[in-house]
């Protein structure tokens, strides 16, 4: 018994240490692994498109290149639409800021009526006076006017120089980030091209690693993994696209400002079950309140999101994504938080598709099927708490313990 407990403790310690260094390595290797992972997922999404080109008689290299061109065209259109929305948002920012100030004043008056704290006291308690009030008093006042004017002129010149320097630093930082993003995007496109071009070689290499007597079984598992992963990833991508269109149509009809920008964000956030839809709905409602659309806009947003969620749950999920891969919402949220901790926004976006692929692999490998069951949505209803289910699980654990 003591040896068994010692073995369990050692195994658990090694597992924790191994996971720590694994995720530490992922964080340190983000610059290399993040573009590679994104390219691998996009290559699997676009593999049906490349196969379609090849079935039309186009050679594999040209098919991979055309697939890259489609990706470039899609992101160019998406960035163009979002840039137009952001530009319009920046132009309307003074009006939005004025509306925010008006809303904050109403909130302060409401707090003053309910709590008795005056508006002036509330402003004093806000750090830095976020409402844009000017600081009272002036420091460094001299006895004579001329020295004070010289000091003010010198400080004005210094502020102009510092302001110009900060603007140049901001512009330089923005340009560096832009070229870094552009270089990463080009690197991802190169990875996608070679993944599609040499996909047969990669599969053959895996088959050469396993023993010859298991090559046929391994090839079948690889085919099943590829088919299910393709359908899942492509279905998820198509689901986001359809949701973005549905949200855009509904919000545009409702007269919501920046409808396309909100629709794209809400569609991407739908990857996270429950929480993503709530955040997307809250963003739309906030834009309605700030833009002054009133109760009509709130009703339009509510109808749009309600209809879109109905279509997603009962039409798009079963027929577009399919029922081959369903991930437990608990692990979905956990993997999104973990992806954000490891790779930031990129980790959040690719964590759920990556978990879906991992679940597919676990479901196909007999030794890993318990983990695939853990990540899935099987047996998460109220029937799990029935006495029969508990007795069966307890008897199974006893049998396993006796065998050990």
C-alpha positions as CSV (number, residue, x, y, z in Angstrom):
1,X,0.0,0.0,0.0
2,X,2.8,2.4,0.9
3,X,4.6,1.6,-2.4
4,X,1.4,2.4,-4.3
5,X,0.9,5.7,-2.5
6,X,4.5,6.6,-3.1
7,X,4.1,5.7,-6.8
8,X,1.0,7.9,-7.1
9,X,2.8,10.9,-5.4
10,X,5.8,10.6,-7.6
11,X,3.7,10.3,-10.8
12,X,1.6,13.3,-9.8
13,X,4.7,15.3,-9.0
14,X,6.3,14.5,-12.3
15,X,3.1,15.3,-14.1
16,X,2.8,18.7,-12.5
17,X,6.5,19.5,-13.1
18,X,6.2,18.3,-16.7
19,X,3.1,20.4,-17.4
20,X,4.8,23.5,-15.8
21,X,7.8,23.2,-18.1
22,X,5.6,22.4,-21.0
23,X,3.6,25.6,-20.7
24,X,6.7,27.5,-19.8
25,X,8.2,26.3,-23.1
26,X,5.0,27.3,-25.0
27,X,5.3,30.8,-23.6
28,X,8.9,31.2,-24.4
29,X,8.5,29.7,-28.0
30,X,5.4,31.9,-28.8
31,X,7.2,33.7,-31.7
32,X,7.9,30.4,-33.4
33,X,5.0,28.2,-32.4
34,X,2.1,30.6,-32.7
35,X,2.4,31.3,-36.4
36,X,3.1,27.6,-37.0
37,X,-0.1,26.6,-35.1
38,X,-2.2,29.2,-36.8
39,X,-0.9,28.0,-40.2
40,X,-1.6,24.4,-39.4
41,X,-5.2,25.1,-38.4
42,X,-5.9,27.3,-41.4
43,X,-4.3,24.7,-43.7
44,X,-6.8,22.1,-42.3
45,X,-9.6,24.5,-42.8
46,X,-8.6,25.3,-46.4
47,X,-7.7,21.7,-47.3
48,X,-11.1,21.0,-49.0
49,X,-10.6,24.1,-51.1
50,X,-7.1,22.9,-52.2
51,X,-8.6,19.4,-52.9
52,X,-11.3,21.0,-55.1
53,X,-8.7,22.8,-57.1
54,X,-6.7,19.6,-57.6
55,X,-9.8,17.7,-58.7
56,X,-10.3,20.4,-61.4
57,X,-6.9,19.4,-62.8
58,X,-4.7,22.0,-61.2
59,X,-1.3,20.8,-59.9
60,X,-0.8,20.7,-56.2
61,X,1.6,23.6,-56.1
62,X,-0.7,25.9,-58.0
63,X,-3.6,24.7,-55.9
64,X,-1.8,25.6,-52.7
65,X,-0.9,29.0,-54.1
66,X,-4.5,29.7,-55.1
67,X,-5.6,28.7,-51.7
68,X,-3.2,31.2,-50.2
69,X,-4.6,33.9,-52.6
70,X,-8.1,33.1,-51.3
71,X,-7.0,33.6,-47.7
72,X,-5.3,36.9,-48.6
73,X,-8.5,38.1,-50.4
74,X,-10.7,37.1,-47.5
75,X,-8.5,38.9,-44.9
76,X,-8.1,41.9,-47.2
77,X,-11.9,42.3,-47.4
78,X,-12.3,41.8,-43.7
79,X,-9.6,44.3,-42.8
80,X,-11.0,46.8,-45.2
81,X,-14.5,46.6,-43.8
82,X,-13.2,46.8,-40.2
83,X,-10.9,49.7,-41.0
84,X,-13.8,51.6,-42.5
85,X,-15.9,50.9,-39.4
86,X,-13.0,52.0,-37.1
87,X,-12.4,55.1,-39.2
88,X,-16.1,56.0,-38.9
89,X,-15.9,55.3,-35.1
90,X,-12.9,57.7,-34.7
91,X,-14.7,60.4,-36.6
92,X,-17.8,60.0,-34.4
93,X,-15.7,59.8,-31.2
94,X,-16.4,63.5,-30.2
95,X,-20.1,62.9,-30.4
96,X,-19.8,59.5,-28.5
97,X,-17.6,61.2,-25.9
98,X,-20.3,63.9,-25.5
99,X,-22.9,61.2,-25.1
100,X,-20.7,59.4,-22.6
101,X,-20.3,62.6,-20.6
102,X,-24.1,63.1,-20.7
103,X,-24.7,59.6,-19.5
104,X,-22.2,59.9,-16.7
105,X,-23.8,63.1,-15.5
106,X,-27.2,61.4,-15.4
107,X,-25.7,58.5,-13.4
108,X,-24.1,61.0,-11.0
109,X,-27.4,62.8,-10.5
110,X,-29.1,59.5,-9.9
111,X,-26.5,58.5,-7.3
112,X,-26.8,62.0,-5.7
113,X,-30.6,61.6,-5.4
114,X,-30.4,58.1,-4.0
115,X,-27.4,58.4,-1.7
116,X,-27.2,62.1,-0.9
117,X,-23.6,62.4,-2.2
118,X,-23.3,65.5,-4.3
119,X,-21.9,65.6,-7.8
120,X,-18.9,67.6,-6.6
121,X,-18.1,65.1,-4.0
122,X,-18.3,62.3,-6.5
123,X,-15.9,64.1,-8.8
124,X,-13.5,64.5,-6.0
125,X,-13.5,60.8,-5.3
126,X,-12.8,59.9,-8.9
127,X,-9.0,59.5,-9.4
128,X,-7.7,61.9,-12.0
129,X,-11.1,63.5,-12.6
130,X,-12.0,61.2,-15.6
131,X,-14.7,63.6,-16.6
132,X,-12.1,66.0,-17.9
133,X,-12.3,68.7,-15.3
134,X,-9.4,71.2,-15.0
135,X,-7.2,71.1,-12.0
136,X,-7.6,74.0,-9.6
137,X,-4.9,76.3,-8.7
138,X,-1.5,77.0,-10.3
139,X,1.9,76.2,-8.9
140,X,5.1,78.2,-9.2
141,X,3.6,81.7,-9.3
142,X,6.3,84.3,-9.1
143,X,6.1,87.7,-7.6
144,X,6.9,89.5,-10.8
145,X,5.1,89.0,-14.1
146,X,8.1,88.8,-16.4
147,X,9.9,85.8,-14.8
148,X,6.6,84.0,-14.6
149,X,6.0,84.6,-18.3
150,X,9.5,83.4,-19.1
151,X,8.9,80.2,-17.1
152,X,5.6,79.7,-18.9
153,X,7.2,80.2,-22.3
154,X,10.0,77.7,-21.4
155,X,7.6,75.2,-20.1
156,X,5.4,75.6,-23.3
157,X,8.5,75.0,-25.5
158,X,9.5,71.9,-23.5
159,X,5.9,70.5,-23.7
160,X,5.9,71.0,-27.4
161,X,9.2,69.2,-27.7
162,X,8.1,66.4,-25.5
163,X,4.8,66.2,-27.3
164,X,6.6,65.9,-30.7
165,X,8.9,63.3,-29.3
166,X,6.1,61.2,-27.9
167,X,4.2,61.4,-31.2
168,X,7.3,60.3,-33.1
169,X,7.8,57.4,-30.6
170,X,4.1,56.4,-30.9
171,X,4.3,56.5,-34.7
172,X,7.5,54.5,-34.7
173,X,6.0,51.9,-32.3
174,X,2.9,51.6,-34.5
175,X,5.0,51.1,-37.6
176,X,7.1,48.4,-35.9
177,X,4.0,46.6,-34.8
178,X,2.5,46.9,-38.3
179,X,5.5,45.5,-40.0
180,X,5.8,42.8,-37.4
181,X,2.2,41.8,-37.9
182,X,2.7,41.9,-41.7
183,X,5.8,39.7,-41.5
184,X,4.0,37.2,-39.3
185,X,1.0,37.1,-41.7
186,X,3.4,36.4,-44.6
187,X,5.1,33.7,-42.6
188,X,1.8,32.0,-41.9
189,X,1.0,32.1,-45.6
190,X,4.3,30.4,-46.4
191,X,3.6,27.7,-43.8
192,X,0.2,27.1,-45.2
193,X,1.6,26.7,-48.7
194,X,4.1,24.1,-47.7
195,X,1.6,22.3,-45.4
196,X,-0.7,21.9,-48.3
197,X,2.1,21.1,-50.8
198,X,3.8,18.4,-48.7
199,X,0.8,17.0,-46.8
200,X,1.3,13.5,-48.3
201,X,5.0,13.5,-47.1
202,X,4.0,14.4,-43.6
203,X,1.4,11.5,-43.4
204,X,3.9,9.0,-44.9
205,X,6.5,10.1,-42.3
206,X,4.1,9.3,-39.5
207,X,3.3,5.9,-41.1
208,X,7.0,5.1,-41.2
209,X,7.4,5.8,-37.5
210,X,4.9,3.1,-36.4
211,X,5.6,-0.6,-36.8
212,X,4.7,-2.1,-40.2
213,X,2.0,-4.4,-38.8
214,X,0.1,-1.4,-37.4
215,X,0.6,0.8,-40.5
216,X,-2.9,0.1,-41.9
217,X,-4.6,0.7,-38.6
218,X,-2.6,4.0,-38.1
219,X,-3.5,5.1,-41.7
220,X,-7.2,4.5,-40.9
221,X,-6.9,6.5,-37.7
222,X,-5.1,9.4,-39.5
223,X,-7.8,9.5,-42.2
224,X,-10.6,9.6,-39.6
225,X,-8.8,12.3,-37.6
226,X,-8.3,14.3,-40.8
227,X,-11.9,14.0,-41.9
228,X,-13.5,14.8,-38.6
229,X,-11.0,17.7,-37.9
230,X,-11.7,19.2,-41.3
231,X,-15.4,19.0,-40.9
232,X,-15.2,20.5,-37.4
233,X,-12.8,23.3,-38.2
234,X,-14.4,24.2,-41.5
235,X,-17.8,24.0,-39.9
236,X,-16.8,26.3,-37.1
237,X,-15.3,28.8,-39.6
238,X,-18.5,28.7,-41.7
239,X,-20.6,29.1,-38.5
240,X,-18.7,32.3,-37.6
241,X,-19.2,33.6,-41.1
242,X,-22.9,32.9,-41.1
243,X,-23.4,34.4,-37.7
244,X,-21.5,37.6,-38.7
245,X,-23.9,37.9,-41.7
246,X,-27.0,37.3,-39.6
247,X,-25.9,39.8,-36.9
248,X,-25.0,42.4,-39.5
249,X,-28.4,42.2,-41.3
250,X,-30.3,42.4,-38.0
251,X,-28.3,45.3,-36.6
252,X,-28.3,47.2,-39.8
253,X,-32.1,46.9,-40.0
254,X,-32.3,48.1,-36.4
255,X,-30.2,51.1,-37.3
256,X,-27.4,50.3,-34.9
257,X,-24.2,52.3,-35.4
258,X,-21.1,50.3,-36.4
259,X,-23.2,47.2,-36.9
260,X,-20.6,45.3,-39.0
261,X,-17.8,45.8,-36.4
262,X,-20.1,44.6,-33.6
263,X,-21.3,41.7,-35.7
264,X,-17.8,40.4,-36.4
265,X,-16.7,40.7,-32.8
266,X,-19.9,38.9,-31.6
267,X,-19.5,36.1,-34.2
268,X,-15.9,35.5,-33.1
269,X,-16.8,35.6,-29.5
270,X,-19.4,32.9,-30.1
271,X,-16.5,30.4,-30.0
272,X,-16.8,30.6,-26.2
273,X,-20.1,29.1,-25.2
274,X,-22.6,31.1,-23.2
275,X,-20.0,33.7,-22.1
276,X,-19.1,34.8,-25.7
277,X,-22.7,35.3,-26.6
278,X,-23.4,37.4,-23.5
279,X,-20.3,39.6,-24.1
280,X,-21.4,40.1,-27.8
281,X,-24.9,41.1,-26.7
282,X,-23.6,43.4,-24.0
283,X,-21.3,45.2,-26.6
284,X,-24.3,45.7,-28.9
285,X,-26.5,47.0,-26.1
286,X,-23.7,49.4,-24.9
287,X,-23.4,50.8,-28.4
288,X,-27.1,51.3,-28.5
289,X,-27.0,53.3,-25.3
290,X,-24.0,55.4,-26.3
291,X,-25.3,56.1,-29.8
292,X,-28.7,57.2,-28.5
293,X,-30.9,54.6,-30.4
294,X,-33.2,54.3,-27.5
295,X,-35.6,51.4,-26.7
296,X,-36.1,50.7,-30.4
297,X,-32.5,49.8,-30.8
298,X,-32.5,47.6,-27.7
299,X,-35.5,45.7,-29.0
300,X,-33.8,45.3,-32.4
301,X,-30.6,44.0,-30.8
302,X,-32.5,41.6,-28.6
303,X,-34.5,40.2,-31.5
304,X,-31.4,39.9,-33.7
305,X,-29.4,38.0,-31.1
306,X,-32.3,35.8,-30.0
307,X,-33.0,34.8,-33.6
308,X,-29.3,34.2,-34.3
309,X,-29.0,32.0,-31.2
310,X,-32.0,30.0,-32.2
311,X,-30.6,29.4,-35.7
312,X,-27.2,28.6,-34.3
313,X,-28.5,26.0,-31.8
314,X,-31.1,24.2,-33.9
315,X,-29.9,24.6,-37.5
316,X,-26.3,25.7,-37.8
317,X,-24.8,23.5,-35.1
318,X,-26.3,20.2,-36.2
319,X,-26.0,20.7,-40.0
320,X,-23.0,22.9,-40.4
321,X,-20.7,21.8,-37.6
322,X,-22.1,18.4,-37.1
323,X,-22.4,16.3,-34.0
324,X,-19.0,14.5,-34.3
325,X,-17.2,16.8,-31.9
326,X,-18.9,18.4,-29.0
327,X,-16.7,20.0,-26.3
328,X,-17.7,20.3,-22.7
329,X,-18.4,24.0,-22.0
330,X,-16.4,23.8,-18.8
331,X,-13.2,22.7,-20.6
332,X,-14.0,25.2,-23.4
333,X,-13.9,28.1,-21.0
334,X,-10.8,26.7,-19.2
335,X,-8.9,26.3,-22.4
336,X,-9.7,29.8,-23.5
337,X,-8.4,31.2,-20.2
338,X,-5.3,29.0,-20.6
339,X,-4.8,30.1,-24.2
340,X,-5.0,33.7,-23.1
341,X,-2.4,33.1,-20.4
342,X,0.0,31.3,-22.8
343,X,-0.3,33.2,-26.1
344,X,-2.7,36.1,-25.5
345,X,-5.4,36.8,-28.1
346,X,-3.9,34.3,-30.6
347,X,-4.1,31.6,-27.9
348,X,-7.7,32.5,-27.2
349,X,-8.7,32.2,-30.9
350,X,-7.0,28.9,-31.6
351,X,-7.5,27.2,-28.2
352,X,-11.0,25.9,-28.9
353,X,-10.2,24.5,-32.4
354,X,-7.0,22.9,-31.0
355,X,-9.0,21.3,-28.2
356,X,-11.5,20.0,-30.8
357,X,-8.7,18.4,-32.7
358,X,-7.2,16.9,-29.6
359,X,-10.5,15.4,-28.6
360,X,-10.8,13.9,-32.1
361,X,-7.4,12.3,-31.6
362,X,-8.3,11.1,-28.1
363,X,-11.5,9.5,-29.4
364,X,-9.7,7.6,-32.1
365,X,-6.9,6.2,-29.9
366,X,-8.2,3.5,-27.4
367,X,-5.8,4.4,-24.6
368,X,-6.8,8.0,-24.7
369,X,-10.6,7.6,-25.0
370,X,-11.2,8.4,-21.3
371,X,-9.8,11.9,-21.9
372,X,-11.8,12.3,-25.0
373,X,-14.9,11.4,-23.0
374,X,-13.9,13.9,-20.3
375,X,-13.6,16.7,-22.8
376,X,-16.9,15.8,-24.5
377,X,-20.6,16.5,-23.7
378,X,-21.6,12.9,-23.1
379,X,-23.5,12.1,-20.0
380,X,-23.7,15.7,-18.6
381,X,-27.4,15.6,-17.9
382,X,-29.1,15.2,-14.5
383,X,-29.1,11.4,-15.0
384,X,-25.4,11.3,-13.9
385,X,-26.5,11.9,-10.3
386,X,-28.8,8.9,-10.1
387,X,-28.0,6.1,-7.6
388,X,-27.6,3.5,-10.3
389,X,-25.0,5.6,-12.1
390,X,-23.1,6.2,-8.8
391,X,-23.1,2.5,-7.9
392,X,-21.8,1.5,-11.3
393,X,-19.0,4.1,-11.1
394,X,-18.1,2.9,-7.5
395,X,-18.1,-0.8,-8.5
396,X,-15.9,0.1,-11.5
397,X,-13.4,1.9,-9.3
398,X,-13.3,-1.0,-6.8
399,X,-12.6,-3.5,-9.6
400,X,-9.8,-1.3,-10.9
401,X,-8.3,-0.9,-7.4
402,X,-8.3,-4.6,-6.8
403,X,-6.6,-5.3,-10.1
404,X,-4.0,-2.7,-9.2
